[in-house]
């Protein structure tokens, strides 16, 4: 097939040849580890399972951090709605619940292929905090003493109405119209010493300060942290500049506004939603057929490989997966075969995942993408890309009638 060389090492097919296709009470390190979804993996998949490190939300996945609930079975989440004496709520708990559910439950059901269900239990009444919203000084990087007071006051105020021992996840939802509430303060807070209520330890809570209606997919992002997933965005040191340079639209842990927010295959492997039969560790030249990451298996049909991994070092790897306009990715800017690097020692917010731009000279979807330079990152049928810094070449040879992608991987070994 005649080819033309594009920018950045991409070999493009000739147009005539192709017509298709916490309080800083942060519990950064685990106190105990248990066998994770890949610890029992056998064969080639196990060879690419990076070891877990002490980095906050490390993407090593040979062990599971038992301080976090594992979403491999249904989990129950309580939503506590907090009002303040300096404001009368103009929305109801039922209206705020509908901002997040059933959308968040459906997001995780699609992402997990039905293996995980998040069951919300919203409280029906507002629970009033003892101090004004302004007193708590709520903001993104708020003072530890005021944040600590807010969290303790919230649990104490809710405890007579809520049996916390029944729930795996706690959402503290503030009145969005209270004058001291800042939507930028929405986040997960981990405690170095858990709070206690109803005979149970509360290790972390999701503090929700969103406007009504909230940011799209914001609760899916924050809930991902509850399951030990890292932030994938880049936060500029001066607060200025682009936040989405690492992964762009390609995972909700990068941006809740992403056009293709389904979780990376590496995340799904870590969480146990991909098993070792769906992961191929590339140790020599191979041709693999990759099912789309967001594709839902037809009832009774088996799904083949979804993720191919090349180990590049003791704590690093390159992952290869297919992304298509379906499921959580139905609004994607582009389809194709996506490549990204993983580093197990990079902490949350420190670039544990870095999408490889196979078309560095172009961008796409300026009107919709959170970071257009990476919106067209995937390889298309007929394109070949040499991964920088190594000897690996990836060629997308074909797309099958079912929508899977045939990929030829050359390692140079």
N, C-alpha and C positions, 0 to 999 in steps of 0.2 A: 504494500500500500504506500503510495507516495505520501511524504510527510513534509511539513514545514516547521522549522524551529521557531517557537514563540519565545517570549521573554522569560527569563528565570529558569531556563533549562527544560521547559515544557516542549515536547514535540507534538505539534498539532497535525491532525490529518489534513490532507489537501481538500479544499471545499468540493472538488469534483469527485473525490473518492468516498466522501461521507455524506449521506443524506439524512441520517437519523441521529437521533440521540444526544468582771463584770462589774459586772461590777469589777472590774477586771479580776474578778473572781474567776478567771478563766481556768478551766480544767484542760490545759493544753495537752498534757500527756496522760496517757491511759495508766491507770493503776493496775489493771489486769487485762490480759489478752486471752482470747479463746480462739479455737480453730475457726477460721473464716470460710467463706464460700469457696475459696480455692485451696485451702489447706489439704483437702483430700483429693485434689485434682491429680490425675495421672497422665503420663505421656507428655506430649509436646506442650500442652497448655501450661502445665506446672512449671516448665522451664522458663516461662515468661512472666510468672507471677512475682512482681517485685516485692521485696520484704518491706514490712511496715517499719517506719522510723518514728522518732519522737516528735517530728514536726506536727504542728497543729493540723488536724484533719489530713494526715499523711495519706497519699494515694497508694502506698504499699498495701497489698491485699492478701498476703499469706496468712494474716491473723485478723480477727475482729476485735475491736475495742469494746469490751463488755460494759463500759460506762455509757454506751449509746444503745438505744433500742434498735434491733435489727428488723427491717421491714420485710421479712420473709413470711409474715402471717398478718392477719388483721390486727390493727392497733386502734385504740380508742383515744380520742382527743377531746378535752373539755375546752369550751370557749367561755371565758369569764369577761363580762362587760363592765367596765369601770367608769363611773361618773365622778364628778368633782363638785364640791360645794360652791364653786364660783361660776358654774354654768349648768343650765338645764338642757339635757339632750334633746335634739330636734329629730333624731332618728331613733328607731327602735332596735333592740337586739335582733329581732327577726329580719329587719332590713339589712343590717350589717352581716348577719349570717349568710344571707343570699349573695353578698358580695364575693364570698369565698367558697361557698359550697352550694351545689355539688361539684363546681368546676375543679377544685383542688383534688378531690377524690378521683374524679375522672382523669385528671392529668396523671396521677400515679397508677391508676389501673391500666391506662394505655402504656405508660412507660415500662411497667413491670409485666406486661402481657397477661394481666389478670392475676398475678401472683401476690399482689399486695393491695389491700383495701384500707384506706384511712377513714375511720368512722367518727364523724363529728358529733359532739354532744353539747350543743349550745345552751347556755342558761337563758331563761326567759325574761329575767329582770335585770335592771341595772343594779350594781353594787357600788355604793358611794365610798370614795376614798376619804380619809380623815383630813386631808389638807387640800388646798387649792391646786389647780393644775399649774399655775404659775410658780408656786413654791417649789415644786419638784425640779424645776430648771431643765425640762425635757429637751434634749437635742441630740444630734448624732454622737458627739463625743462629750457626753455630759459628765459632770463631777461625780466621782465614785460615791461620795457620801449621800448625795441626793438620789442617785440611782438605787443605791442600796436601800434607802428609806422607802422609795417607791415600791420596790419588789417585796420587801417585808410587809409594808402596809397593805399591799394588794393581796398577798396570801392570807394575812390575818383577817382582812375584811371579808374575803370570800370563804374562809374556812367554815363558818357556821352554816353556809348554804351549799358547799361543795364537798363531796367526799373524794379527796385527791387520790386515795388509794385505788380508785377504780380506773385511773387514766394513765396512759403511757406518754401523752403529749399534753402540754399546758399552753394555751394561748391566752394572754392577757390583752384584751382589746379595749383601748381607751376611747372615750367619747371623742370622735374626730372633730367636733366643733368647739371643744373647750379651748379657751384662749391660749393656754400654755402648751398645747399639744403640737409637736413638730413631726410631720410625717417622715422626715429623714431619719428619725430615731428608731424606726422599725428594725428589729434585729433579734437574734438569739443571744441570750445571756447564759453563760455557763458558770456554775458556782464551784469555787475551790473547796468549799465546805457546803454540802447540800442543805437546803432548807427542809424542815420537817413539818408534816401536817398529816393528820389521820393515820399515824403509824407508818408513814411511808416517806422515803427520801425524794425530794424534788431536786434533781441535779441541774436542770436547765428549764428555762421558760422562753417562749416566743413573745416578745413585747411588740404589740401591734399598735401603731399610731397613724395608720393610713387615713387619707381623706376618703370621703364617700362620694363616688365610687373610688376604689383603691387602684394602685398600679396593677397592671395586668400580670398575672402569675406570681405576684409578690409572695403569697403564702406558700406556693410550691417551692420557691427559692429558699425561704426561711426554714421550711420544714426539711429541706435537704440537709441543712446544717444539723438538725436534730438527729439525722441518720449518718453523721460524721462525714458529710461531703464538704469540700472547701469552696471558698469564694474563688472564682476563676477570673474576676476582673482585675485590672491594674488600677490601683488608686494612686494618682499623682501625689507626690510628697507635698506640693503646695496647694493641692485641691483643684488645680487647673489642668486643662488638657483632657485628652480622651481616656476614658476608663476601659474601653472595650478592645484594646489592642491585642490581647492574648488570644481570645477565642471568638470575638465578634458575636454573631447571632447563634452560635452553634451549641449552646447548652444553657439551661435556665440558671445554672450556678454562675454563669457569666453575666447574663442580663435577663431579667424577667420580661423585657420587651423584645427579646430576640425573635426573629422570624422562624427559626428552627430550634425551639427550646427543648426538644427531647434530650434526655441525658445521654452523654457519651457512652459508648459501649464499655469503656473502662469502668465508669461509675456503675453501670448495671452489673458488671462482673463482680465488682467489690460488694455490691448489695445482695448478690445471690440471684439476680434475675436472669443472668446468663450463666449456664453451667459449662463445664469444660468441653462438652461435646459441641458447643457453639463457638468455641475459641480455638484458633489455630496459632501455634507458635511457629513462626517462620525461621528455620535454621539452615535452610538451603533453598535453592531455586524452586519455586512452587507456582502452580496455577490454582487459584481458589475462586470459588463462586460465593459471593457475599450477598446474603439476604439483606434487604433494607432494614436499618436499625429500628425504624418505627412501624414496620409492617407487622400486622397482627396475623398469627397463623390461622389458617382455615381450620375449622373444627375437624378433628380427626387426622389432620395432616401434620407431619413433622417438619420442623424448621432446621435448616442446615446451619452453616457457619455464618455468624454475624460479625465477628471480630477477628482480625488477623493482627498479630503482634510480633514485632522484631525487637529482641533484647539488644540494647546498644551499650549497656554498661551495668555495673553492679546495682545502680539505682535509677536507671533510665531505660526507656523503650520508645519505639515509634509504633503507634496504633493505626490501623487502616480499617475503615468501615464505610458502608454505603448509606447515603442519606437521600430520601425520596419524599415527595410531597404527599404524605399520608400521616394519619394519626396526629401526634403532637407537632409534627413538622409540616402540616398541610399548607402552611403559608410561606414555606421556604422560598428564598430568592432563587436558588439553583439546586439542582440535583446532581449526584455524582458520587465519586469515591473520595472521602475525606481522610486526610492524613494529619496526625498530631503527635507531639512529643509529650511524654509523661516523665516527671521527676519525683521520686518518692520522698526526697529530702526538702522539697520546696513547701513552705507552709501555706496555709490559706491566705490568699491575696498576694502570694509571692511568686506566682507563675507556675503552679504544679502541672498545668496543661498549656500547651502552646500550639495553636493550629498552624499548620504549614501552608503557606499561601502558594499554591501551584501556579497561580497566574499573577505574579507580583506587579506586572505592568498594567493591570486593569482593575476595575472595581465594578460594582453593580448595585442596583436598587438604592440609589441615592435618596429617594423619597421615602424609603421604608426601613432600610437597614440601620442597625445601631452602629455599624462600622463597615461601610461599603468596601474598603480594600479587602476584607475577608469574605464578603458576601458571595464571591465567585471562587472561593478557595478550592472546591472539589474538582477532581479530574473528570473529564467527560470521555465518552466512548471514542477510542482512537488516539487518545493522548497518552504520552509517556512523560514521566517526571523522574529526575535523578535527585534523591534526597540529599541536601547539602550536608557536608561533614562525614560522609561515609561512602559506601559502594553500592547502596541499594537503589534499584530502579523499579518503578511501579508503572505498569502499563494497563490501561483499561481496554481490554480486547473486545468486549461484547456486552450486550445486555440481553438477557434471556427473555422469552415470551412472558414469563411470570413476573418479570421486573427485577430479577436478581442481576448482579454485575459480575462478569468474568474478569478476574484480575490476574495478571502475570507479574510475579514478584521475583526479581533477580537480586541476589544478595552479594554477589561477587566472591562467594566462598566456594 
